[in-house]
Amino acid sequence: MRIAFIGAGDLSVETARILLNRGHEVVIIETDRDRIEELNDDMDCAFLHGDGSRPEILSEVDPGHTDYLFCLSDNDQYNIIAALVGRSMGFDNTILHIHNPAFNNICQELGLNNRINSSLTISRYLADMVAGIDILELTTIIKGEARFFYFVVDKQTSGAIGDLDLPEKARVICLYRDDEFMLPEEDTRLKEGDEVVIITHSDHLAKLTEKYQPKNSESERLEKNK
């Protein structure tokens, strides 16, 4: 796969190194030329000097042939704009990093559902640790071909959980509504904006991705015009 990163901070670089080791193609967009020169010697990837929120820069990455665009700078506003521009240009999957939880509702309203809030995740982890809760690493309890799959409910997928028509080896295990954790029942009705977590066999990931994380209309247009 081909993955592009906006921002050459620690999160981008460490993720990029892992992806490179797994044989993926990586492009890093960075405004600081000195940072590019610093990384260029020991990272076997492409670097692009420029502002990743500008269409002319993102067009050089080739949106139609890039599988993921990660917006991981230290500036939330910059990440939001870059994600919106990237989505409009046809990137199939845009993921942004939000440091300030106050931006979560704004992202929800803008339809930017694929976002990471590391400070919130770490805060919850530390609070649970203080409470004496024994937190297990997912890698120790998810074994073999078991995988998690996540999607955000839209108009097409809203309705009863039982109507999702999931594969045989796939179950909804929980959902989040307005950031509140819920354990759903078979007759629980999904609403737009709900975040659904499914456990499934790895064989079903491609099918689930195609069904519940469809390409946006702009990327479909680009595919037709190839």
C-alpha positions as CSV (number, residue, x, y, z in Angstrom):
1,M,0.0,0.0,0.0
2,R,0.9,3.6,-0.4
3,I,0.7,5.9,2.7
4,A,1.2,9.6,3.0
5,F,2.0,11.5,6.2
6,I,1.5,15.2,6.8
7,G,4.0,16.3,9.4
8,A,7.3,14.7,10.3
9,G,6.9,14.5,14.1
10,D,7.7,11.5,16.2
11,L,4.3,9.8,15.6
12,S,4.6,10.1,11.9
13,V,8.2,8.9,11.8
14,E,7.7,5.9,14.1
15,T,4.6,4.8,12.2
16,A,6.4,5.3,8.9
17,R,9.3,3.2,10.0
18,I,7.0,0.3,10.9
19,L,5.2,0.5,7.6
20,L,8.5,0.7,5.6
21,N,9.7,-2.4,7.4
22,R,6.5,-4.1,6.3
23,G,7.1,-3.3,2.7
24,H,4.8,-0.4,2.2
25,E,5.5,2.8,0.2
26,V,5.6,5.9,2.3
27,V,5.6,9.7,1.5
28,I,6.2,12.3,4.2
29,I,5.1,15.9,3.7
30,E,7.0,18.4,5.9
31,T,7.3,22.2,5.9
32,D,10.7,22.2,7.7
33,R,13.5,21.5,5.2
34,D,16.0,20.9,8.0
35,R,13.8,18.1,9.4
36,I,13.6,16.5,6.0
37,E,17.4,16.5,5.7
38,E,17.7,15.1,9.2
39,L,15.5,12.1,8.3
40,N,16.5,11.6,4.7
41,D,19.7,9.8,5.5
42,D,18.2,6.8,7.4
43,M,14.6,6.5,6.0
44,D,14.0,4.8,2.7
45,C,10.9,6.8,1.8
46,A,9.9,9.9,-0.3
47,F,9.9,13.3,1.2
48,L,7.9,16.3,-0.1
49,H,8.7,19.8,1.2
50,G,5.7,22.0,1.5
51,D,2.4,22.8,3.2
52,G,0.3,19.6,3.4
53,S,-3.0,21.5,3.6
54,R,-2.5,23.1,0.2
55,P,-4.1,21.3,-2.8
56,E,-1.1,21.8,-5.1
57,I,1.1,20.0,-2.6
58,L,-1.3,17.1,-2.0
59,S,-1.8,16.7,-5.8
60,E,1.9,15.8,-6.0
61,V,1.2,12.8,-3.7
62,D,-1.2,11.4,-6.3
63,P,-4.5,11.0,-4.3
64,G,-5.9,8.4,-6.6
65,H,-3.1,6.0,-5.9
66,T,-2.6,6.6,-2.2
67,D,-4.4,4.4,0.2
68,Y,-4.1,6.5,3.4
69,L,-3.4,10.1,4.2
70,F,-2.4,10.7,7.9
71,C,-2.6,14.3,9.1
72,L,-0.4,14.1,12.2
73,S,1.1,17.6,12.7
74,D,1.2,19.2,16.2
75,N,-1.5,21.7,15.1
76,D,-5.2,20.6,15.3
77,Q,-6.5,23.3,13.0
78,Y,-3.9,22.4,10.4
79,N,-4.7,18.7,10.6
80,I,-8.5,19.5,10.2
81,I,-7.9,21.6,7.1
82,A,-5.5,19.1,5.6
83,A,-7.9,16.3,6.1
84,L,-10.8,18.3,4.5
85,V,-8.6,19.2,1.5
86,G,-7.4,15.6,1.2
87,R,-10.9,14.2,1.3
88,S,-12.0,16.7,-1.3
89,M,-9.1,15.7,-3.6
90,G,-10.0,12.0,-3.5
91,F,-7.9,10.3,-0.9
92,D,-9.8,7.2,0.1
93,N,-8.9,7.3,3.8
94,T,-7.9,10.4,5.7
95,I,-7.0,10.1,9.4
96,L,-6.2,13.1,11.5
97,H,-4.6,13.6,15.0
98,I,-6.6,15.8,17.4
99,H,-4.7,16.9,20.5
100,N,-7.5,19.0,22.0
101,P,-10.7,17.1,22.7
102,A,-12.7,20.3,22.2
103,F,-12.3,19.8,18.4
104,N,-14.0,16.4,18.5
105,N,-17.5,17.8,18.0
106,I,-16.3,20.0,15.2
107,C,-14.7,17.0,13.5
108,Q,-17.9,15.1,13.9
109,E,-20.0,17.9,12.3
110,L,-17.5,18.0,9.4
111,G,-17.7,14.3,8.9
112,L,-14.1,13.7,9.9
113,N,-14.8,10.5,11.8
114,N,-11.4,8.8,11.4
115,R,-9.4,10.7,14.1
116,I,-6.9,9.9,16.8
117,N,-7.0,11.6,20.2
118,S,-3.9,10.2,21.9
119,S,-4.1,12.5,24.9
120,L,-7.6,11.2,25.7
121,T,-6.6,7.6,25.3
122,I,-3.5,8.0,27.5
123,S,-5.5,9.9,30.1
124,R,-8.0,7.1,30.4
125,Y,-5.2,4.6,30.6
126,L,-3.5,6.5,33.5
127,A,-6.8,7.1,35.3
128,D,-7.6,3.4,35.2
129,M,-4.1,2.6,36.4
130,V,-4.5,4.8,39.4
131,A,-7.9,3.1,40.1
132,G,-6.0,-0.2,40.4
133,I,-7.5,-1.6,37.2
134,D,-5.5,-4.4,35.6
135,I,-5.3,-3.3,31.9
136,L,-4.4,-6.1,29.5
137,E,-2.6,-5.3,26.2
138,L,-4.8,-6.2,23.3
139,T,-2.0,-8.2,21.8
140,T,-2.2,-10.6,24.7
141,I,-5.9,-11.3,24.4
142,I,-6.6,-11.0,20.7
143,K,-4.9,-14.0,19.1
144,G,-4.8,-16.0,15.9
145,E,-7.1,-14.6,13.2
146,A,-9.3,-12.4,15.5
147,R,-9.3,-8.7,14.5
148,F,-11.2,-5.6,15.5
149,F,-13.1,-3.6,12.9
150,Y,-14.4,0.0,13.5
151,F,-16.8,2.1,11.5
152,V,-19.0,5.2,12.0
153,V,-22.7,4.9,11.4
154,D,-24.1,6.9,8.5
155,K,-27.6,7.2,7.0
156,Q,-27.2,3.9,5.1
157,T,-26.1,1.9,8.1
158,S,-28.4,3.4,10.8
159,G,-31.1,1.1,12.1
160,A,-31.2,-2.1,14.2
161,I,-27.9,-3.9,14.8
162,G,-29.6,-7.1,13.7
163,D,-30.0,-5.5,10.2
164,L,-26.3,-5.1,9.6
165,D,-26.0,-8.5,7.9
166,L,-22.6,-9.2,9.3
167,P,-20.5,-12.2,8.2
168,E,-20.9,-15.4,10.3
169,K,-17.7,-14.8,12.3
170,A,-18.3,-11.2,13.1
171,R,-20.1,-9.6,16.1
172,V,-20.7,-6.1,17.4
173,I,-19.1,-6.0,20.8
174,C,-19.7,-2.3,21.8
175,L,-20.4,1.1,20.5
176,Y,-19.8,4.7,21.5
177,R,-22.6,7.3,21.3
178,D,-21.5,10.9,22.1
179,D,-18.3,9.4,23.5
180,E,-20.4,7.3,25.9
181,F,-19.6,3.5,26.0
182,M,-22.6,1.2,25.3
183,L,-23.1,-2.6,25.3
184,P,-25.7,-3.1,22.6
185,E,-28.5,-5.6,22.4
186,E,-29.8,-7.3,19.3
187,D,-32.6,-4.7,19.0
188,T,-30.4,-1.7,19.8
189,R,-30.9,0.9,17.0
190,L,-27.8,2.5,15.6
191,K,-27.9,6.3,15.0
192,E,-25.8,8.4,12.7
193,G,-22.5,9.3,14.3
194,D,-22.4,6.1,16.5
195,E,-18.9,4.5,16.6
196,V,-19.3,0.7,16.2
197,V,-16.6,-1.8,17.2
198,I,-16.8,-5.3,15.7
199,I,-14.7,-8.4,16.4
200,T,-14.3,-10.6,13.4
201,H,-12.1,-13.1,11.6
202,S,-9.4,-11.6,9.5
203,D,-10.9,-13.1,6.4
204,H,-13.8,-10.7,6.6
205,L,-11.8,-7.5,7.0
206,A,-11.8,-6.7,3.3
207,K,-15.5,-7.3,2.9
208,L,-16.3,-5.2,6.0
209,T,-14.1,-2.4,4.8
210,E,-15.7,-2.4,1.4
211,K,-19.2,-2.4,2.9
212,Y,-18.8,0.0,5.8
213,Q,-16.0,2.3,4.8
214,P,-16.9,3.0,1.2
215,K,-14.8,5.3,-1.0
216,N,-16.0,8.9,-1.1
217,S,-17.8,10.2,-4.2
218,E,-14.7,12.1,-5.4
219,S,-12.5,9.1,-5.3
220,E,-15.1,7.1,-7.1
221,R,-15.1,9.8,-9.8
222,L,-11.4,9.6,-10.1
223,E,-11.5,5.8,-10.4
224,K,-14.0,6.1,-13.3
225,N,-11.8,8.6,-15.1
226,K,-8.6,6.5,-15.0
